[in-house]
Amino acid sequence: MDWMKDTAEQLKHGAFLMVKGNPMTIGWGQFGVLWGRPTFTVYVRRSRYTHELLEQTNSFTVSVPASDTMKKELSFCGTKSGRDLDKMDALQASLFPSRFNAEDGFDGCRYHIECRILFRAELPEHLLEDDTLLSRYYADGDPHTMMIGEILGVTEV
Ligand SMILES: Cc1cc2nc3c(=O)[nH]c(=O)nc-3n(C[C@H](O)[C@H](O)[C@H](O)COP(=O)(O)O)c2cc1C
């Protein structure tokens, strides 16, 4: 399916993880089948405002830009925190209304992958069996929480 191939490719440059109207740029993401359901898993560090927002909801939406588009927005949403400002307002961007009862997406993206959270787990970094990665990614702590979402629906725009 094109949306899976395109999303896997675009994650190298970034996509938007949308929770309660706050966009956060993500580079990590995984498709799969778990418990017999189609899933998309995201990885969010404990320090992110998005992590706090995810504790207040049971859904998220991943909005995926077409290749070579929305670079300014991806950079902004990957360096600014929703704790300090309203990123959608600052970018004069609009929400793409949810169609499958998850979260509103980022208008202007090519795909909106709407998910309901099935499972959350913080990754214990001491279990990472590669010291180079351990020191590169977790020197200051701040572990990732894995959020496994059941894909409720994908909208292609
Ligand atoms: C290309 C790119 C990919 C990123 N991927 C992730 C990711 O997968 N998980 C994560 O926790 N942070 C990731 N970040 C960092 C967050 O986007 C960044 O800390 C953001 O400001 C957090 O926003 P928030 O505080 O509003 O949640 C990435 C940043 C960039 C630029």
The ligand as a Tripos MOL2 file, in Angstrom:
@<TRIPOS>MOLECULE
LIG
   31    33     1     0     0
SMALL
NO_CHARGES

@<TRIPOS>ATOM
      1 C1         13.3150   15.0750   12.6760 C.3       1 LIG1
      2 C2         12.9370   14.9670   14.1530 C.ar      1 LIG1
      3 C3         12.4540   13.7710   14.6440 C.ar      1 LIG1
      4 C4         12.0950   13.6480   16.0140 C.ar      1 LIG1
      5 N1         11.6080   12.4570   16.4810 N.ar      1 LIG1
      6 C5         11.2210   12.3310   17.7800 C.ar      1 LIG1
      7 C6         10.6480   11.0930   18.2490 C.ar      1 LIG1
      8 O1         10.4260   10.1000   17.4920 O.2       1 LIG1
      9 N2         10.3240   11.0210   19.5790 N.ar      1 LIG1
     10 C7         10.5260   12.0660   20.4510 C.ar      1 LIG1
     11 O2         10.2180   11.9370   21.6570 O.2       1 LIG1
     12 N3         11.0350   13.2700   20.0130 N.ar      1 LIG1
     13 C8         11.3640   13.4180   18.7000 C.ar      1 LIG1
     14 N4         11.8620   14.6220   18.2320 N.ar      1 LIG1
     15 C9         11.9700   15.7700   19.1660 C.3       1 LIG1
     16 C10        10.6260   16.4970   19.3930 C.3       1 LIG1
     17 O3          9.9410   16.7120   18.1630 O.3       1 LIG1
     18 C11        10.8780   17.8680   20.0750 C.3       1 LIG1
     19 O4         11.5100   17.6660   21.3250 O.3       1 LIG1
     20 C12         9.6060   18.7100   20.2530 C.3       1 LIG1
     21 O5          9.9920   20.0420   20.5000 O.3       1 LIG1
     22 C13         8.6970   18.2240   21.3700 C.3       1 LIG1
     23 O6          7.5170   18.9740   21.3270 O.3       1 LIG1
     24 P1          6.4500   19.0340   22.5490 P.3       1 LIG1
     25 O7          7.2100   19.4580   23.7830 O.co2     1 LIG1
     26 O8          5.4190   20.0490   22.1160 O.co2     1 LIG1
     27 O9          5.8810   17.6540   22.6870 O.co2     1 LIG1
     28 C14        12.2260   14.7610   16.8780 C.ar      1 LIG1
     29 C15        12.7040   15.9840   16.3660 C.ar      1 LIG1
     30 C16        13.0450   16.0980   15.0200 C.ar      1 LIG1
     31 C17        13.5430   17.4170   14.4850 C.3       1 LIG1
@<TRIPOS>BOND
     1     1     2 1
     2     2     3 ar
     3     2    30 ar
     4     3     4 ar
     5     4     5 ar
     6     4    28 ar
     7     5     6 ar
     8     6     7 ar
     9     6    13 1
    10     7     8 2
    11     7     9 ar
    12     9    10 ar
    13    10    11 2
    14    10    12 ar
    15    12    13 ar
    16    13    14 ar
    17    14    15 1
    18    14    28 ar
    19    15    16 1
    20    16    17 1
    21    16    18 1
    22    18    19 1
    23    18    20 1
    24    20    21 1
    25    20    22 1
    26    22    23 1
    27    23    24 1
    28    24    25 2
    29    24    26 1
    30    24    27 1
    31    28    29 ar
    32    29    30 ar
    33    30    31 1
@<TRIPOS>SUBSTRUCTURE
     1 LIG1         1 GROUP 0 **** ****
